[in-house]
Amino acid sequence: MVGGGLEDWHPDAQGASGRTECHRHALRRTPWHSRTAWRARRTPVPRAAVHHHPTARFAVPARPTGHRRSAPHAGRAAHHPHRGSAAAPDVPPRSLARVSSTPVPSPPHAVQVLSGTGSSSGAHVRSLTAGLVAHGLRVTVCAPRAAEYGHRFTAAGARFTPVDALTGAGGVAAVRAAGTGAGLVHAHGLRAGMLAALALRGRRTPLVVTWHTRPSGQTADRRTVRLMEHTVARSAAVVLGASSDLVDRARQRGARDARLAPVALPPLPTPAGDDCGRGKFRAELGVVDRPLLLTAGRLVAERGYESLLDACRELRGLDPPPLLAVAGEGPARDVLQRRIDAEGLPVRLLGHREDLPELLAASDLALLCSPWEARPALAQWALHAGVPLVATAVGGVPDLVGEGAELVPYGDPYTLARTVRELLADPVRRTGLAAAGRAQAAGWPGEEDMVAHVLGVYDELTDGFGNGRHLGG
């Protein structure tokens, strides 16, 4: 038996003589807390004779004065300074003293679900993850393996669960397993929201979905997209939209609670070096004595590259003609390259680049010609870096850039070409536009603002993620 157990000082304990062999065998095989409960049920204890210890889970009967041990315990008691003495203090068993009645709370657990590997949404989830971990949350990120390679969520303190099967039972099962016991699941994007909604069926775990962009019409027909939007919007406790038109869209699809949310991206690192480094990059691209235009993004039809090539065709008549550098990869690369070669356009497809800060610093203008954007990463990076931006007035772009960029209509390459031509001919105007862009970027919500906003939403849905244990500080 555990030393100092309840058998030694129970009022009815008169040694082994009053016990059966089965009784002793049962006690030896039963944990101490089960023995306590068993004895409490078997032997009534007067209320006045109950001794309470602050660390004990159960009421423990006090040893009566004058109690003497039976012979089997005498030898063991002789080796303890207080055992066998009527004046011995009530010292609780060591096994009782080690047990605390207050459970240690575990950190709140939030699961982030990401369906793609795009730079914008991935960078946002990486930034959000780092902020949540810094505020004491336990974070699991469910995403394709390529997203972990690109954004290193584990380096931000998250646990990573690969979810490469974004459709079907495999992806649903992976997210459901990751969300077991979590306080909340936060999905980013429509496909991730659909995956999380299916995984959480039958559970009461709150679901938050951030809509970063509109679904493209190339991946599914409109009826399927509309059905997915309805399902996700109605399954989510809160839908966060990266732009006001996305918030309106979520409400139209049946969202119970749709809000505009700050989706901050960390600024690109300041490029090392000075004008010598800028000149080196321009020399590498062959634009030492000609203007350099830069755009960046995935090479897909939905990004408006055809309209951008139309504008470059109009700019060929300048002396010297500007070079458009396109940073990014995608399925439309071959189609774009064939047109560039066939028409002799001053455009270079650079592929995936890790040196975007240096490319931006070496550029004279940044161009964004998408048919729709919420908070495009290129626009944010260009304004932060002080690079003049020309962008299409679509989606959330006008609210994002304010007076810090030149806006043109989508699908109008002639207006785009004219605006670029005027800016290249007016360095004073370019300098003023760069300063206005920096001022606009300085007023954007930062990463801490974004994390604080998300934590506020989490607290609302989970009662403080632990009954008063405030996550934000």
C-alpha positions in Angstrom: 0.0 0.0 0.0 1.1 3.6 -0.6 2.9 4.9 2.5 0.7 7.0 4.7 -2.5 5.9 3.0 -6.0 6.2 4.4 -5.9 2.6 5.8 -3.4 3.7 8.5 -5.7 6.3 10.1 -9.3 5.3 9.4 -11.3 5.1 12.7 -12.3 1.5 12.0 -8.8 0.4 11.1 -7.7 -2.2 13.7 -5.0 -3.9 11.7 -5.3 -6.9 9.4 -7.3 -9.0 11.7 -10.6 -7.4 10.8 -10.0 -7.6 7.0 -10.5 -10.5 4.6 -7.8 -11.5 2.1 -10.1 -10.4 -0.7 -10.4 -7.0 0.9 -6.7 -6.5 1.2 -6.1 -7.7 -2.4 -8.7 -5.3 -3.7 -7.0 -2.4 -1.9 -3.6 -3.3 -3.2 -4.9 -3.2 -6.8 -7.0 -0.1 -6.5 -5.6 3.4 -7.0 -5.5 5.6 -3.9 -8.3 7.9 -4.9 -10.5 4.9 -5.7 -9.8 3.5 -2.3 -10.8 6.8 -0.7 -14.1 6.8 -2.5 -14.7 3.2 -1.7 -14.1 3.7 2.0 -16.2 6.8 2.1 -19.1 4.8 0.7 -18.5 1.8 3.0 -17.9 3.6 6.3 -20.0 6.6 7.4 -17.9 9.4 8.9 -19.3 11.9 11.3 -19.3 15.4 9.9 -17.2 16.7 12.8 -14.5 14.1 12.2 -13.8 15.2 8.6 -10.5 16.8 8.0 -10.2 18.9 4.8 -6.9 19.5 3.2 -6.6 22.3 0.6 -5.0 20.1 -2.0 -7.2 17.0 -1.5 -9.9 16.1 -3.9 -12.0 14.3 -1.3 -13.0 14.8 2.3 -10.6 12.8 4.5 -11.6 11.3 7.9 -9.5 12.8 10.7 -7.5 10.5 13.0 -9.1 10.4 16.5 -7.0 11.2 19.5 -5.7 8.2 21.3 -5.9 6.0 18.3 -3.3 3.2 18.5 -2.0 1.2 15.6 -2.3 -2.6 15.5 0.8 -4.8 15.6 1.3 -5.1 11.8 1.9 -1.3 11.6 3.9 -0.8 14.7 7.3 -1.5 13.1 6.7 0.8 10.2 5.4 3.6 12.5 8.5 3.5 14.6 10.6 4.8 11.8 8.4 7.9 11.3 8.7 10.7 14.0 4.9 11.2 14.2 3.5 7.8 13.6 2.0 6.0 16.6 1.8 9.2 18.7 -1.5 10.5 20.0 -0.1 14.1 19.7 1.0 13.6 16.1 -0.2 16.4 13.8 -2.6 15.7 11.0 -0.2 15.3 8.1 -2.0 14.4 4.9 -0.6 11.5 2.9 2.0 12.3 0.4 -0.2 11.0 -2.4 -2.9 13.5 -1.5 -0.5 16.4 -1.2 0.6 15.9 -4.8 -2.9 16.3 -6.2 -4.3 19.8 -7.1 -8.0 20.4 -7.3 -7.4 23.1 -9.9 -6.8 21.8 -13.4 -4.1 23.5 -15.5 -5.9 25.1 -18.5 -4.5 24.3 -21.9 -3.9 27.1 -24.4 -6.8 27.9 -26.7 -6.6 26.1 -30.0 -7.4 27.7 -33.4 -7.2 25.9 -36.7 -6.4 27.8 -39.9 -7.5 26.2 -43.2 -5.9 27.3 -46.4 -6.7 25.8 -49.8 -4.1 27.3 -52.1 -0.5 28.3 -52.3 -1.0 31.9 -53.5 1.4 34.5 -52.2 -1.2 36.9 -50.8 -3.4 34.6 -48.8 -0.5 32.5 -47.7 1.4 35.6 -46.5 -1.7 36.7 -44.6 -2.2 33.4 -42.9 1.6 33.3 -42.0 1.3 36.8 -40.5 -1.9 36.0 -38.6 -0.5 32.7 -37.3 2.6 34.5 -35.9 0.4 37.0 -34.1 -2.0 34.4 -32.7 0.9 32.4 -31.3 2.4 35.5 -29.8 -0.9 36.1 -28.0 -0.9 32.6 -26.4 -2.9 30.5 -28.8 -2.1 27.1 -30.1 -2.4 27.2 -33.9 -2.7 24.4 -36.4 -2.5 25.2 -40.1 -4.1 22.8 -42.6 -2.9 23.5 -46.1 -1.1 21.9 -49.1 2.5 21.0 -48.5 3.6 23.6 -51.1 2.1 26.3 -48.9 4.3 25.2 -46.0 7.4 25.2 -48.2 6.6 28.7 -49.4 5.4 30.3 -46.1 6.9 28.2 -43.3 4.0 28.2 -40.9 5.9 26.0 -38.5 8.6 28.6 -38.2 5.9 31.0 -36.9 5.0 28.5 -34.1 2.2 26.6 -35.7 1.6 22.9 -36.1 1.2 22.0 -39.7 -1.2 19.4 -41.1 -0.8 18.7 -44.8 -4.1 18.7 -46.8 -3.2 18.1 -50.4 -6.6 16.5 -51.2 -8.7 19.6 -51.3 -11.8 17.7 -52.5 -13.2 14.4 -51.4 -13.3 12.5 -48.2 -9.5 12.7 -47.6 -9.4 16.4 -47.2 -12.5 16.6 -45.1 -11.2 13.8 -42.8 -7.9 15.6 -42.4 -9.5 18.9 -41.4 -12.0 17.2 -39.2 -9.2 15.4 -37.3 -7.2 18.6 -37.0 -10.2 20.4 -35.6 -11.0 17.8 -32.9 -11.1 19.7 -29.6 -10.3 23.0 -31.2 -12.1 26.1 -30.0 -12.5 27.5 -33.5 -11.8 26.9 -37.1 -10.8 29.8 -39.5 -10.9 29.1 -43.2 -9.4 31.3 -45.9 -11.0 31.4 -49.3 -14.1 29.7 -50.7 -12.6 26.2 -51.3 -11.1 26.2 -47.8 -14.4 27.4 -46.4 -16.3 24.6 -48.1 -13.8 22.0 -46.8 -14.1 23.3 -43.3 -17.9 23.5 -43.5 -18.1 19.8 -44.5 -15.5 18.8 -41.8 -17.4 20.5 -39.0 -20.9 19.0 -39.8 -22.4 17.7 -36.6 -20.1 19.7 -34.4 -20.7 23.0 -32.6 -17.2 24.3 -33.3 -17.5 27.9 -34.6 -16.4 28.6 -38.2 -14.9 31.8 -39.4 -14.3 32.3 -43.1 -12.3 35.1 -44.7 -13.1 35.8 -48.3 -9.9 37.2 -49.8 -11.1 37.3 -53.4 -13.9 36.3 -55.8 -13.9 32.8 -57.2 -12.8 32.6 -60.8 -15.2 31.4 -63.5 -12.5 29.1 -64.9 -12.6 26.5 -62.1 -16.3 25.7 -62.0 -19.5 26.8 -63.6 -21.5 29.7 -62.1 -24.1 27.5 -60.5 -21.5 25.4 -58.7 -19.7 28.5 -57.5 -23.0 30.0 -56.3 -23.9 26.8 -54.4 -20.5 26.8 -52.7 -20.9 30.5 -51.7 -24.3 29.8 -50.2 -23.1 26.8 -48.3 -20.0 28.5 -46.9 -21.8 31.8 -46.1 -24.6 30.0 -44.2 -22.2 27.6 -42.4 -20.0 30.3 -41.1 -20.6 32.1 -37.8 -18.8 35.1 -39.2 -17.7 35.9 -42.7 -14.8 38.4 -43.0 -14.4 40.2 -46.3 -11.2 41.8 -47.6 -13.2 44.4 -49.4 -16.6 46.0 -49.1 -18.0 44.3 -52.2 -17.0 40.9 -50.8 -18.9 41.8 -47.6 -22.0 42.7 -49.7 -21.6 39.4 -51.7 -21.5 37.3 -48.5 -24.6 39.0 -47.2 -26.4 38.3 -50.5 -25.4 34.6 -50.2 -27.0 34.3 -46.8 -24.2 35.1 -44.3 -25.6 35.6 -40.8 -22.7 38.0 -39.9 -20.5 39.6 -42.6 -17.9 42.2 -41.7 -15.1 44.2 -43.4 -11.8 43.0 -42.0 -8.3 44.4 -42.3 -6.2 42.0 -44.3 -2.6 43.3 -43.7 0.4 42.0 -45.5 3.9 42.4 -44.1 5.9 44.9 -46.2 8.6 43.4 -48.4 12.0 43.6 -46.8 14.0 46.7 -47.7 16.5 45.7 -50.4 20.1 45.8 -49.4 22.4 48.2 -51.3 22.0 51.5 -52.9 21.8 52.9 -56.4 24.6 50.6 -57.4 22.4 47.6 -56.6 19.5 49.2 -58.5 21.8 49.7 -61.5 22.9 46.0 -61.3 19.3 44.7 -61.5 18.5 47.1 -64.4 21.7 45.9 -66.2 20.7 42.3 -65.7 17.3 43.0 -67.4 18.9 45.1 -70.2 17.2 48.4 -69.2 20.1 50.6 -68.3 19.0 53.4 -70.6 15.2 52.6 -70.8 12.3 52.7 -68.4 11.4 49.5 -66.5 7.8 48.6 -65.8 7.0 45.8 -63.4 4.0 43.6 -62.7 3.8 40.5 -60.6 1.3 37.7 -60.1 0.2 34.2 -61.2 0.1 33.8 -65.0 -3.6 33.1 -65.4 -6.2 34.5 -67.8 -8.1 36.2 -64.9 -5.2 38.6 -64.2 -5.7 40.8 -67.3 -2.4 40.1 -68.9 -3.8 40.3 -72.4 -5.0 43.9 -71.8 -1.5 44.7 -70.5 0.1 43.3 -73.6 -2.2 45.5 -75.7 -0.9 48.5 -73.8 2.7 47.4 -74.4 2.0 47.3 -78.1 0.9 50.9 -77.9 4.1 51.8 -76.0 6.5 50.4 -78.6 6.6 53.7 -80.4 8.4 55.5 -77.4 12.1 56.2 -77.7 13.4 54.3 -75.9 10.5 51.8 -75.5 9.9 50.7 -71.9 10.4 47.1 -70.9 7.7 45.3 -69.0 9.0 42.7 -66.6 6.5 40.1 -65.4 7.3 38.2 -62.2 5.3 35.0 -61.8 4.4 31.6 -63.1 1.3 29.9 -64.2 -0.6 27.9 -66.8 -1.0 30.9 -69.2 2.8 31.4 -69.6 3.0 29.6 -73.0 0.1 31.5 -74.5 1.6 34.8 -73.4 5.1 34.0 -74.6 3.8 33.0 -78.0 2.0 36.3 -78.4 5.1 38.3 -77.1 7.3 36.5 -79.7 4.8 36.9 -82.5 4.3 40.6 -82.1 7.8 41.5 -80.9 6.5 43.1 -77.7 8.9 44.6 -75.2 8.0 42.2 -72.5 10.0 39.6 -70.5 8.5 36.8 -68.5 10.8 36.4 -65.5 9.1 33.4 -63.9 9.1 33.0 -60.1 11.4 35.4 -58.4 12.6 35.6 -54.8 14.0 39.1 -55.3 10.8 41.1 -55.7 12.0 43.8 -53.3 15.0 44.4 -55.5 12.9 44.3 -58.7 10.5 46.9 -57.3 13.3 49.2 -56.2 14.8 49.0 -59.7 11.5 49.8 -61.4 10.1 53.1 -62.7 6.5 52.1 -62.5 4.4 49.2 -61.2 1.4 48.1 -63.2 -1.8 46.2 -62.1 -4.4 45.4 -64.7 -6.6 42.8 -63.1 -10.4 42.7 -63.8 -11.0 42.5 -60.1 -8.9 42.6 -56.9 -9.7 43.0 -53.2 -6.4 44.1 -51.6 -3.8 43.1 -54.2 -0.4 42.4 -52.8 1.5 44.2 -55.6 -0.4 47.4 -54.9 0.4 47.2 -51.2 4.1 46.4 -51.8 4.5 49.1 -54.4 3.0 51.8 -52.2 5.1 50.7 -49.2 8.2 50.8 -51.3 7.4 54.2 -52.8 7.1 52.9 -56.4 4.5 54.8 -58.5 1.5 52.6 -59.3 -0.9 52.5 -62.2 -3.9 50.2 -61.4 -7.3 49.3 -62.7 -10.2 50.9 -60.7 -11.9 47.6 -59.7 -13.0 45.8 -56.5 -11.3 47.1 -53.4 -8.4 48.8 -55.2 -9.8 52.4 -55.1 -10.4 52.2 -51.4 -7.0 50.6 -50.9 -4.9 53.1 -52.8 -6.9 56.3 -52.4 -4.9 59.2 -53.9 -1.7 57.2 -53.8 -1.9 55.6 -57.3 -3.2 56.4 -60.8 -6.4 54.5 -61.6 -7.6 53.5 -65.1 -10.7 51.6 -66.3 -10.3 47.8 -66.8 -10.2 46.7 -70.4 -9.0 50.0 -71.7 -5.4 49.5 -72.9 -5.3 52.8 -74.6 -6.0 54.8 -71.5 -3.5 52.6 -69.6 -0.8 53.3 -72.3 -1.5 57.0 -72.2 -1.2 57.2 -68.4 2.1 55.3 -68.5 3.5 57.5 -71.2 2.6 60.7 -69.3 4.1 59.5 -66.1 7.4 58.4 -67.8 7.6 61.9 -69.3 7.1 63.7 -66.0 9.6 62.8 -63.2 8.2 65.4 -60.8 4.7 63.8 -61.1 6.2 60.4 -60.4 8.0 61.7 -57.3 4.8 63.2 -56.0 2.8 60.0 -56.7 5.5 57.9 -54.9 5.2 60.2 -51.8 1.4 60.0 -51.9 1.6 56.2 -52.0 3.9 56.1 -49.0 1.5 58.3 -47.1 -1.5 56.1 -48.0 0.3 53.0 -47.0 1.2 54.5 -43.6 -2.5 54.8 -42.8 -3.3 51.1 -43.5 -4.0 48.8 -40.6 -0.9 47.0 -39.6 -0.4 43.4 -38.7 -1.1 44.0 -35.0 -4.4 45.7 -35.9 -5.3 42.7 -38.0 -4.5 40.2 -35.2 -6.4 42.3 -32.7 -9.4 42.4 -34.9 -9.4 38.6 -35.5 -8.9 38.0 -31.8 -11.9 40.1 -31.0 -14.0 38.0 -33.4 -12.6 34.8 -31.8 -13.5 36.1 -28.3 -17.1 36.8 -29.4 -17.6 33.3 -30.7 -15.9 31.4 -27.9 -16.8 33.4 -24.8 -13.2 34.7 -24.5 -11.7 31.4 -25.6 -11.8 30.1 -22.1 -14.3 32.0 -19.9 -12.4 35.3 -19.4 -8.9 34.2 -20.5 -8.5 37.1 -22.8 -6.4 36.3 -25.8 -5.3 39.7 -26.8 -3.5 40.6 -23.6 
